[in-house]
Amino acid sequence: MNTRKIALFAAFLATIVYGLNYTIAKDVMPNFVKPNGFILLRVLGALILFWIAGFFVKKEKIDRKDYITIFLAGLFGAGLNMLTFFIGLEKTTPINASVITVMVPIIVFVISVIFLKEQLIKHRVVGVIIGLTGAIVLIVYGHHTAENAPDIVTGNIFVFFNAIFYSLYLIIVKKLIGKYNPLTFVKWIYLCGFIIVLPFGFNDFLEIDWVAMPINIWYSILFVVLGTTFLTYILNLFALTKLKPTTVSAFVYLQPVVATIFALLMKKDTLDTVKIVAVVFIFFGVYLVSKRPKVKE
């Protein structure tokens, strides 16, 4: 098997883990671990793992000015991003959360236009309008009754903010990727993230009853900390060394597919007309935003 196929498999495996995470993480909350406590646990676990991994790469000195960028990346990528995601996931359904997350390419484009003065192109503007329409339909009208989703509209809004914060993180961290080995700065990002989430999750973390926790919930927590946070990062990092960023990012389209299939198989969610319509709008909008403009001859 050549390295390209291995890289494609790594990106695919990371997508599978992300897709499973929506249902697995939701099983933990809020009966066994409250959302903010789960976030603290996740960030702390990732922090330890990334610092250990950092010992196996060549030591690089980080420029003092880049620590501001690292703090902002930690704020949006390991702090606000995760807080809003887990709070939202606890309140909404796995399928809703996975579909809204696909909005990231659209949000990145909008932020780039506003702050980075990226060129406005007609088909991308249309894509933004269509994608946002789908998101609004899902957020406002995708609120069927669900036993494990106590406040779907609020949850959808939190997940949408999660997508905004993650989009900001992607733009910020881009300044660091070309300058350092990712393992050089990601450990600092998670250190900043840990400091940010500590006040929010400390009390909930102390309330965790580890003794009474069923073994399957232990496995779920391990999956989120080790798999969704650490393993996926390593897999995507390897994939990026062998594939184009656009190729790796394209796998985001598979996340809702995996999340939907797994949630339905586990009987944790259902499909309805609103979700299907929203999915079509969002996917088509993301396709238009991601489509490269025609080169004039």
TABEL-V916401 format. One record per residue. N is the residue number from 1. PSI is psi in radians with two decimals (none if undefined). Layout:
[[N | PSI] [N | PSI]]
//
This chain:
[[1 | 2.22] [2 | 2.90] [3 | -0.55] [4 | -0.75] [5 | -0.67] [6 | -0.73] [7 | -0.71] [8 | -0.70] [9 | -0.67] [10 | -0.78] [11 | -0.68] [12 | -0.75] [13 | -0.70] [14 | -0.69] [15 | -0.70] [16 | -0.79] [17 | -0.79] [18 | -0.77] [19 | -0.70] [20 | -0.50] [21 | -0.60] [22 | -0.75] [23 | -0.73] [24 | -0.80] [25 | -0.63] [26 | -0.53] [27 | -0.44] [28 | -0.56] [29 | 2.57] [30 | 0.08] [31 | -0.59] [32 | -0.70] [33 | 2.23] [34 | 2.69] [35 | -0.85] [36 | -0.62] [37 | -0.63] [38 | -0.68] [39 | -0.80] [40 | -0.74] [41 | -0.74] [42 | -0.83] [43 | -0.70] [44 | -0.77] [45 | -0.78] [46 | -0.69] [47 | -0.83] [48 | -0.78] [49 | -0.73] [50 | -0.58] [51 | -0.63] [52 | -0.78] [53 | -0.54] [54 | -0.40] [55 | -0.26] [56 | 0.10] [57 | 2.76] [58 | 2.31] [59 | 2.27] [60 | 2.50] [61 | 2.25] [62 | 2.28] [63 | 2.47] [64 | -0.69] [65 | -0.42] [66 | -0.22] [67 | -0.48] [68 | -0.76] [69 | -0.73] [70 | -0.72] [71 | -0.78] [72 | -0.68] [73 | -0.69] [74 | -0.67] [75 | -0.86] [76 | -0.56] [77 | -0.52] [78 | 0.02] [79 | -1.51] [80 | -0.66] [81 | -0.89] [82 | -0.64] [83 | -0.86] [84 | -0.59] [85 | -0.85] [86 | -0.63] [87 | -0.75] [88 | -0.78] [89 | -0.62] [90 | -0.49] [91 | -0.43] [92 | -2.93] [93 | 2.75] [94 | -0.70] [95 | -0.81] [96 | -0.84] [97 | -0.75] [98 | -0.63] [99 | -0.77] [100 | -0.61] [101 | -0.50] [102 | -0.19] [103 | -0.17] [104 | -0.86] [105 | -0.63] [106 | -0.79] [107 | -0.70] [108 | -0.74] [109 | -0.79] [110 | -0.79] [111 | -0.69] [112 | -0.64] [113 | -0.73] [114 | -0.82] [115 | -0.51] [116 | 0.07] [117 | 0.65] [118 | 2.56] [119 | 2.36] [120 | 2.18] [121 | 2.39] [122 | -0.88] [123 | -0.45] [124 | -0.66] [125 | -0.77] [126 | -0.71] [127 | -0.71] [128 | -0.81] [129 | -0.80] [130 | -0.79] [131 | -0.78] [132 | -0.61] [133 | -0.79] [134 | -0.71] [135 | -0.74] [136 | -0.74] [137 | -0.80] [138 | -0.75] [139 | -0.78] [140 | -0.71] [141 | -0.21] [142 | 1.07] [143 | 0.82] [144 | 2.75] [145 | 2.33] [146 | 2.35] [147 | -0.63] [148 | 0.29] [149 | 1.53] [150 | -0.42] [151 | 1.38] [152 | -0.74] [153 | -0.84] [154 | -0.72] [155 | -0.74] [156 | -0.70] [157 | -0.75] [158 | -0.73] [159 | -0.61] [160 | -0.72] [161 | -0.60] [162 | -0.76] [163 | -0.64] [164 | -0.82] [165 | -0.69] [166 | -0.62] [167 | -0.74] [168 | -0.70] [169 | -0.78] [170 | -0.69] [171 | -0.73] [172 | -0.80] [173 | -0.31] [174 | -0.52] [175 | -0.40] [176 | -0.53] [177 | -0.74] [178 | -0.12] [179 | -0.57] [180 | 2.84] [181 | 2.27] [182 | -0.61] [183 | -0.24] [184 | -0.68] [185 | -0.35] [186 | -0.52] [187 | -0.60] [188 | -0.60] [189 | -0.79] [190 | -0.47] [191 | -0.79] [192 | -0.75] [193 | -0.71] [194 | -0.76] [195 | -0.64] [196 | -0.74] [197 | -0.27] [198 | -0.85] [199 | -0.53] [200 | -0.62] [201 | -0.07] [202 | -0.89] [203 | -0.73] [204 | -0.61] [205 | -0.72] [206 | -0.43] [207 | -0.16] [208 | 2.21] [209 | 1.54] [210 | -0.59] [211 | -0.71] [212 | -0.06] [213 | 2.22] [214 | 2.71] [215 | -0.58] [216 | -0.52] [217 | -0.63] [218 | -0.79] [219 | -0.66] [220 | -0.76] [221 | -0.75] [222 | -0.69] [223 | -0.78] [224 | -0.79] [225 | -0.91] [226 | -0.74] [227 | -1.10] [228 | -0.60] [229 | -0.83] [230 | -0.94] [231 | -0.76] [232 | -0.64] [233 | -0.78] [234 | -0.73] [235 | -0.81] [236 | -0.60] [237 | -0.78] [238 | -0.76] [239 | -0.68] [240 | -0.40] [241 | -0.29] [242 | -0.29] [243 | 2.84] [244 | 2.57] [245 | -0.65] [246 | -0.60] [247 | -0.79] [248 | -0.76] [249 | -0.44] [250 | -0.40] [251 | -0.23] [252 | -0.48] [253 | -0.44] [254 | -0.35] [255 | -0.88] [256 | -0.55] [257 | -0.87] [258 | -0.79] [259 | -0.73] [260 | -0.86] [261 | -0.81] [262 | -0.74] [263 | -0.69] [264 | -0.74] [265 | -0.66] [266 | -0.01] [267 | 0.71] [268 | -0.09] [269 | 2.95] [270 | 2.77] [271 | 2.49] [272 | 3.10] [273 | -0.72] [274 | -0.79] [275 | -0.75] [276 | -0.78] [277 | -0.78] [278 | -0.72] [279 | -0.80] [280 | -0.81] [281 | -0.84] [282 | -0.79] [283 | -0.73] [284 | -0.67] [285 | -0.77] [286 | -0.67] [287 | -0.79] [288 | -0.72] [289 | -0.63] [290 | -0.24] [291 | 2.30] [292 | 2.48] [293 | 2.64] [294 | 2.37] [295 | 2.18] [296 | 2.29] [297 | none]]
//
